[in-house]
């Protein structure tokens, strides 16, 4: 798509509306789809309203809502005025929301009915207008912004006369203008405002859109928060690039909600995080193999294992609607046994690698060209190099390209630390290229442990071995007082079910759990090299707290309580 060398979202959307005017664009799963023309008309009305009541280029406007069609309409309306979008993840608590609104200098907020309860007068102290995203009604306003005009209190769509939108004053938006400030909640506990320009997002969407082999009637089923750049760039902007339709759920993507939705929509493309497909494999696929003793034994024989995985994969593919050709997985590392199942099953998965700071994708490939444990080659137009590689070729991943962030909002010092003197972005991830230039991620530099003899120990690789155990849901590995330690959260319903079948009493259950942990320790160490072996396992009785992309917030758990 030719944007005349001005990669901005407004131009992209206008071009797409010209090319795909009557094609469906946004819809709830059971709703009537809005065409590109329908969305464009709503965007014109809402952007005129925002402009009429004081929004101008550079105004910061927050969106605090679950993913839905009006989320995208709000976003496009904000950018049409030249304002800056501040998406807030639905999982953020009241204090985090307050911090983001204050730090970002947001003046207006779009909020959903469900999340409005997380706002109060203290949170909204600097907000001049609060708009309910569900129907664009005005919840409240502060007279500061509207001192010279009386703000109507009814629904926005009813106060706008269609002819009025012709009075909208076109705003010149350049590709290097700030599009969004995205606040991440990372595994290190530091929430930073990542500044991404129009060019950052649009260049990445165009480059990423070339990965899946797409047709004329692509259907995306959105199950991740659009406030994260992963879902926004790949699951919202790419559909604009290719003229695809996006369908949203009205409820969280539990199996009872997701399966009927997939059967109805028959999505061709989906994006997910490893935790979701891991749960499908461990909670749905494996139990079917384990409930019959003979099948359970046969499943351990690799040739038969592969055949069984293929049979199960066909059923899984049909559960997803039978039309899927690209199932993108990103945000964290996928368990090796889950990936092996997907490969055997010939399920059309692909793993991508990127960060919020890179808008997000840096490396990836289509479902036909994946390689086991790799994220694929580097995207067109992006450069990646391995800094100061060791003897194995492993080192920090550095990146350059039009998708790399402008910096961190109000934090020049941290921005400077994140870039090398010659302009390379330091990802903080360790990686290695193979001879075919496929990128393999080893782990985070901050997580890496230096062994007693100077060996590099990657906790993520040990966790992968631990998590293969059918009784383990999740784990983290870290160093504690010079010892290599694993904290393990067990699948307690499964543990209790197994031992209750053996008529164990509740008094002896903890003893059984301790025995199980010791057994895991023994079996895991048997699979590791000498310097990576664990010295202690600790039971984590509650689920680990996670980021919105379902990575464990390691900093919260890397100590004995």
C-alpha positions in Angstrom: 0.0 0.0 0.0 1.5 3.3 -1.1 1.4 5.9 1.6 3.5 8.5 -0.4 6.3 8.2 2.1 4.2 9.4 5.0 3.7 6.4 7.2 0.9 7.6 9.5 -2.2 5.8 10.7 -4.6 8.4 9.3 -3.3 8.0 5.8 -3.3 4.2 6.1 -6.9 4.1 7.3 -8.1 6.5 4.6 -6.4 4.4 1.9 -7.9 1.2 3.3 -11.4 2.8 3.3 -10.9 3.6 -0.4 -9.8 0.1 -1.2 -12.1 -1.9 1.1 -15.1 0.5 1.7 -17.8 -2.1 1.9 -15.9 -5.0 3.4 -16.5 -5.9 7.1 -14.0 -4.5 9.5 -15.0 -4.5 13.2 -17.6 -6.6 15.0 -18.5 -8.6 18.1 -18.7 -12.3 17.4 -22.5 -12.3 17.4 -22.9 -8.7 16.2 -23.5 -7.1 12.8 -20.1 -6.2 11.3 -19.2 -2.6 10.7 -17.8 -2.0 7.2 -14.7 0.2 6.7 -17.1 2.9 5.5 -19.2 2.5 8.7 -16.2 2.8 10.9 -14.9 5.8 8.9 -18.2 7.6 9.4 -18.1 7.0 13.2 -14.5 8.1 13.3 -15.3 11.3 11.5 -18.1 12.1 14.0 -16.1 11.3 17.1 -13.0 13.1 16.0 -15.1 16.2 15.2 -16.6 16.0 18.7 -13.1 15.7 20.3 -11.8 18.6 18.2 -14.9 20.7 18.9 -14.3 20.4 22.7 -10.7 21.4 22.8 -8.6 18.4 21.6 -5.7 19.4 19.5 -2.4 17.9 18.2 -0.4 16.5 21.1 -3.3 16.2 23.6 -3.0 13.0 25.6 -6.1 10.8 25.6 -6.3 7.5 27.5 -8.3 4.4 26.6 -9.1 2.0 29.5 -11.2 -0.8 28.2 -11.4 -4.4 27.1 -11.0 -5.0 23.4 -14.1 -4.2 21.4 -15.1 -2.4 18.1 -15.4 1.0 19.9 -11.8 0.6 21.2 -10.6 0.8 17.6 -13.0 3.6 16.7 -11.8 5.6 19.7 -8.2 5.1 18.7 -8.7 6.1 15.1 -10.7 9.2 16.2 -8.0 10.3 18.6 -5.3 10.0 16.0 -7.3 11.8 13.4 -7.1 14.9 15.6 -3.4 14.6 16.0 -3.7 13.6 19.6 -1.7 10.9 21.4 -3.3 7.7 22.6 -2.4 6.3 26.0 -3.8 2.7 26.1 -4.1 1.3 29.6 -4.2 -2.5 30.1 -7.4 -3.8 31.6 -5.5 -5.7 34.2 -3.9 -2.6 35.8 -5.1 -1.8 39.2 -6.4 1.6 40.4 -3.0 2.8 41.6 -1.4 1.9 38.3 -4.1 3.6 36.4 -3.7 6.8 38.5 0.1 6.8 38.0 -0.3 6.4 34.2 -2.9 9.1 33.8 -0.8 11.5 35.9 2.5 10.7 34.3 1.2 10.7 30.8 -0.6 14.1 31.3 -3.8 12.6 29.9 -6.7 15.0 29.8 -9.5 12.7 28.5 -10.3 9.1 29.2 -12.4 6.5 27.3 -13.5 3.8 29.8 -15.7 0.8 29.7 -18.6 0.1 32.0 -16.8 -2.9 33.6 -13.6 -0.9 34.3 -15.2 2.3 35.4 -15.4 1.0 39.0 -11.6 1.1 39.0 -11.7 4.9 38.7 -12.6 7.4 41.4 -12.2 11.1 42.0 -8.6 10.7 43.0 -7.7 8.8 39.9 -9.6 11.3 37.7 -8.3 14.4 39.5 -6.6 15.7 36.4 -9.0 14.3 33.8 -11.2 16.9 32.1 -13.7 14.5 30.5 -14.7 10.9 31.0 -16.4 9.1 28.1 -18.0 5.7 28.4 -16.6 3.7 25.4 -19.6 1.3 25.3 -21.9 3.9 23.8 -19.8 7.1 23.8 -21.9 8.7 26.4 -20.3 11.4 28.6 -20.1 10.3 32.3 -18.6 13.4 33.7 -16.7 16.6 32.8 -14.5 19.1 34.4 -15.3 22.7 33.6 -11.7 23.6 33.1 -11.6 22.4 29.5 -15.1 23.6 28.7 -15.2 26.9 30.4 -16.6 28.8 27.4 -19.0 26.1 26.3 -21.7 24.2 28.0 -21.1 20.5 27.5 -24.2 18.4 26.5 -24.8 15.5 28.9 -26.5 13.1 26.4 -24.8 10.6 24.1 -22.2 11.9 21.7 -23.7 10.2 18.7 -26.9 12.1 19.3 -25.4 15.6 19.7 -23.5 15.5 16.4 -25.4 16.7 13.4 -23.9 14.8 10.4 -23.4 18.0 8.5 -21.2 19.3 11.3 -18.4 16.9 10.6 -17.6 18.9 7.5 -16.3 21.6 9.9 -13.5 19.3 11.1 -10.2 21.0 10.7 -7.8 18.7 9.0 -4.6 18.2 11.1 -1.3 17.6 9.4 0.1 14.4 11.0 3.6 13.4 10.0 5.1 9.9 10.3 7.5 11.0 13.0 4.8 12.5 15.2 4.0 10.7 18.4 1.1 8.2 18.0 1.0 6.5 21.4 2.6 6.1 24.8 2.3 2.6 26.0 3.0 1.8 29.6 4.4 -1.7 30.1 4.2 -3.7 33.3 7.3 -5.8 32.9 8.8 -8.8 34.7 11.2 -6.4 36.4 8.5 -4.4 38.0 9.2 -1.1 36.3 6.4 0.5 34.3 7.7 2.7 31.6 6.0 4.9 29.0 7.2 3.7 25.6 6.8 6.5 23.0 5.9 5.1 19.6 5.5 7.2 16.5 3.1 6.7 13.5 6.1 5.4 11.5 7.1 3.0 14.2 3.7 1.2 14.2 2.8 1.5 10.6 6.2 0.3 9.3 6.0 -2.7 11.6 2.5 -3.5 10.6 3.3 -3.4 6.9 6.4 -5.5 7.3 4.6 -8.0 9.6 1.6 -8.3 7.2 3.9 -10.0 4.7 4.6 -12.9 7.1 1.2 -14.8 6.9 0.1 -15.7 3.4 -3.1 -13.7 3.3 -6.1 -13.7 1.0 -9.1 -11.4 0.3 -11.4 -12.4 3.2 -9.2 -12.8 6.3 -11.0 -13.1 9.6 -9.2 -12.2 12.8 -10.5 -13.4 16.2 -9.2 -11.1 18.8 -8.6 -12.6 22.3 -5.8 -10.4 23.7 -6.0 -6.8 25.0 -5.6 -4.2 22.3 -3.9 -2.0 24.8 -0.8 -4.1 24.2 1.2 -3.3 21.1 1.3 -7.0 20.1 -2.5 -7.2 19.6 -2.8 -3.6 18.4 -0.2 -3.7 15.6 -0.7 -7.2 14.5 -4.3 -7.7 15.3 -5.7 -4.3 14.4 -3.4 -2.4 12.1 -2.6 -5.4 9.9 -6.3 -5.9 9.2 -6.4 -2.2 8.1 -3.4 -2.9 5.8 -4.9 -6.0 4.2 -8.6 -5.2 4.5 -9.4 -7.9 7.0 -12.2 -8.3 9.5 -11.7 -8.4 13.3 -14.1 -10.1 15.7 -14.2 -9.5 19.4 -15.6 -11.5 22.4 -17.9 -9.9 24.9 -16.6 -12.1 27.7 -13.1 -13.4 28.7 -11.9 -16.2 26.3 -12.8 -19.2 28.5 -13.3 -22.5 26.5 -17.1 -22.2 26.9 -16.9 -18.7 25.2 -14.1 -19.3 22.8 -15.1 -22.6 21.2 -18.5 -21.4 20.0 -17.0 -18.2 18.8 -14.4 -20.1 16.7 -17.1 -22.3 15.3 -19.1 -19.3 14.3 -16.4 -17.0 12.9 -14.1 -19.8 11.6 -11.1 -17.4 12.0 -8.2 -17.5 9.5 -5.8 -15.7 11.7 -5.4 -15.6 15.5 -2.8 -14.2 17.9 -2.2 -15.6 21.4 0.3 -16.0 24.2 2.0 -19.3 25.1 -0.1 -19.7 28.3 -3.3 -20.2 26.4 -2.1 -22.9 24.0 0.0 -24.5 26.8 -3.3 -24.9 28.8 -5.0 -26.4 25.8 -2.3 -29.0 25.4 -1.9 -29.8 29.2 -5.6 -29.7 30.1 -7.3 -31.0 27.0 -4.8 -33.0 24.9 -2.6 -34.8 27.5 -5.4 -36.0 29.7 -6.9 -37.8 26.7 -3.7 -39.7 26.2 -3.2 -40.4 29.9 -6.7 -41.7 30.8 -6.0 -45.1 29.1 -3.0 -47.0 30.4 -2.2 -48.6 27.1 -2.4 -45.2 25.2 -0.4 -43.6 28.0 2.4 -46.2 27.5 2.3 -46.0 23.7 2.4 -42.2 23.8 6.0 -42.4 25.3 7.2 -44.2 22.1 8.2 -41.4 19.7 6.9 -42.8 16.4 3.5 -43.6 18.0 3.6 -40.3 19.9 3.9 -38.4 16.6 0.9 -40.3 15.1 -1.3 -39.7 18.2 -0.3 -36.0 18.1 -1.4 -35.8 14.5 -4.8 -37.3 15.2 -5.3 -35.0 18.2 -4.1 -32.0 16.1 -6.8 -32.6 13.5 -9.5 -32.5 16.1 -7.9 -29.4 17.6 -7.8 -27.7 14.2 -11.5 -28.4 13.7 -12.2 -27.0 17.2 -10.6 -23.7 16.0 -13.1 -23.6 13.1 -11.2 -25.5 10.4 -10.0 -22.4 8.4 -7.0 -21.2 10.5 -3.8 -20.7 8.5 -1.9 -18.5 10.9 -1.8 -19.0 14.7 0.7 -16.4 16.0 2.3 -17.0 19.4 4.3 -14.3 21.2 4.9 -12.4 24.4 6.8 -15.2 26.2 8.6 -18.5 25.5 6.5 -21.5 24.4 7.1 -24.8 26.3 9.1 -27.2 24.2 6.7 -30.1 24.5 3.8 -27.9 23.5 5.7 -26.8 20.4 6.6 -30.4 19.6 2.9 -31.3 19.8 2.0 -28.4 17.5 4.6 -29.5 15.0 3.5 -33.1 15.0 -0.1 -32.0 14.7 0.8 -29.8 11.7 -1.1 -27.0 13.5 -0.4 -23.7 11.6 1.5 -22.0 14.5 4.3 -19.5 14.2 6.3 -17.9 17.0 7.3 -14.2 16.8 9.8 -12.2 18.8 9.6 -8.6 19.7 9.1 -6.0 22.4 6.8 -3.0 23.0 9.8 -0.8 22.3 10.0 -2.4 18.8 6.4 -1.9 17.9 6.6 -4.9 18.5 7.8 -7.5 16.0 11.5 -8.0 15.2 11.6 -11.6 13.9 9.0 -14.1 12.7 7.9 -16.3 9.9 4.8 -17.9 8.4 3.4 -21.2 9.6 4.9 -23.2 6.8 8.5 -22.2 7.5 8.9 -22.5 11.3 11.9 -24.1 12.9 11.7 -25.8 16.3 12.5 -23.4 19.1 13.2 -20.5 16.8 11.3 -17.2 16.3 12.2 -17.1 12.6 14.3 -14.7 10.6 14.5 -10.9 11.0 11.7 -8.8 9.4 12.4 -6.9 6.2 13.7 -3.4 6.9 15.0 -4.3 10.4 18.6 -5.0 11.5 19.5 -7.3 14.3 23.0 -8.1 15.5 24.4 -10.1 18.4 26.5 -8.0 20.7 29.7 -9.4 22.1 28.9 -13.0 21.4 30.5 -15.8 23.4 32.2 -18.9 22.0 28.8 -20.3 21.1 27.6 -17.2 19.3 25.3 -16.1 22.1 25.0 -12.5 23.1 22.6 -9.6 23.6 20.2 -8.9 20.8 20.6 -5.3 19.4 18.1 -3.9 16.9 17.8 -1.0 14.5 14.9 0.0 12.2 12.0 2.3 11.6 10.0 0.4 14.2 12.2 1.2 17.2 10.7 3.5 19.7 11.4 7.2 20.1 12.2 6.7 23.7 10.7 6.6 27.2 8.3 9.4 28.1 9.8 11.9 30.5 12.9 9.7 31.0 15.8 10.8 28.9 18.3 9.1 31.2 16.7 5.6 30.8 16.3 6.3 27.1 20.0 7.0 26.8 20.9 3.8 28.7 18.7 1.7 26.4 20.6 2.7 23.2 24.2 2.3 22.3 26.3 5.3 21.3 25.7 4.5 17.6 21.9 4.1 17.9 21.3 0.4 18.4 18.4 -0.5 20.7 19.5 -2.9 23.5 16.7 -5.4 23.9 18.1 -7.0 27.1 17.5 -10.5 25.5 20.1 -13.1 24.8 20.0 -14.7 21.4 21.8 -16.6 18.7 21.4 -17.0 14.9 21.8 -20.4 13.2 23.4 -20.8 9.8 20.1 -20.1 8.1 19.7 -16.8 10.0 16.9 -18.0 12.1 16.9 -16.3 15.5 16.8 -18.3 18.7 16.1 -16.6 22.1 18.0 -17.9 25.1 16.5 -15.7 27.8 16.8 -12.3 29.5 20.2 -11.0 30.5 18.8 -9.9 33.9 17.7 -13.5 34.4 20.9 -15.2 33.4 23.0 -16.7 36.2 26.7 -17.0 36.2 27.7 -20.4 37.5 30.6 -21.0 39.9 32.9 -21.8 37.1 31.8 -18.9 34.9 29.2 -20.9 32.9 26.1 -19.1 31.6 22.9 -20.6 33.1 19.6 -19.7 31.5 16.7 -20.1 34.0 14.2 -20.2 31.2 15.7 -23.4 29.8 15.6 -25.1 33.2 12.0 -24.0 33.7 11.2 -25.6 30.4 12.4 -28.9 31.7 10.5 -28.5 35.0 7.2 -27.5 33.3 7.2 -30.7 31.2 6.1 -32.5 34.4 2.4 -33.1 34.2 1.9 -32.0 37.9 3.6 -28.6 37.3 1.7 -25.6 36.1 4.5 -23.1 36.2 7.9 -22.4 37.7 10.7 -19.9 38.0 14.4 -20.6 38.6 16.8 -18.1 40.2 19.8 -17.8 42.5 19.3 -17.7 46.2 22.2 -17.3 48.6 24.5 -18.9 46.1 22.1 -21.8 45.4 20.2 -22.6 42.2 16.6 -22.7 43.3 13.2 -23.4 41.6 9.9 -22.2 42.8 7.1 -24.5 41.6 3.4 -24.0 41.4 1.7 -27.4 41.1 -1.6 -28.4 39.4 -3.2 -28.9 42.8 -6.6 -30.4 41.6 -4.6 -33.0 39.6 -2.3 -33.7 42.6 -5.3 -34.1 45.0 -7.2 -36.2 42.5 -4.3 -38.5 42.0 -3.6 -39.0 45.7 -7.3 -39.2 46.7 -7.6 -42.1 44.3 -4.9 -43.7 46.4 -7.0 -43.0 49.5 -4.6 -40.6 51.0 -5.9 -38.6 53.9 -5.7 -34.8 54.0 -3.2 -35.0 56.8 -0.7 -36.8 54.6 -1.3 -34.7 51.5 1.4 -32.2 52.3 3.8 -35.1 52.8 2.9 -36.4 49.3 3.4 -32.9 47.9 6.9 -32.7 49.4 7.6 -36.2 48.0 6.4 -35.0 44.6 8.6 -31.9 44.7 11.6 -34.0 45.6 10.8 -36.4 42.7 10.6 -33.4 40.3 14.0 -32.2 41.6 15.6 -35.6 41.0 14.1 -36.0 37.5 14.9 -32.5 36.4 18.5 -32.7 37.6 18.9 -36.0 35.7 18.1 -34.1 32.5 20.5 -31.1 33.1 24.2 -30.7 32.8 26.1 -30.6 36.0 26.4 -26.8 36.4 22.7 -26.2 35.7 21.4 -28.6 38.4 19.0 -27.4 41.0 19.9 -27.5 44.7 16.5 -26.7 46.1 12.8 -26.6 45.1 10.3 -24.4 46.9 6.5 -24.8 46.7 4.6 -21.8 45.4 1.1 -22.4 46.7 -0.6 -19.6 44.8 -0.3 -18.8 41.1 2.6 -16.5 40.2 1.6 -12.9 39.5 1.9 -12.1 35.8 2.2 -9.3 33.3 -0.6 -8.8 30.7 1.3 -11.0 28.3 1.3 -13.7 30.9 5.0 -13.6 31.7 5.7 -14.2 35.4 6.7 -11.0 37.4 9.9 -12.7 38.5 11.0 -9.8 40.8 8.0 -10.4 43.1 8.9 -14.1 43.6 12.7 -14.3 43.6 13.0 -14.6 47.4 11.9 -16.8 50.2 8.9 -15.4 52.0 
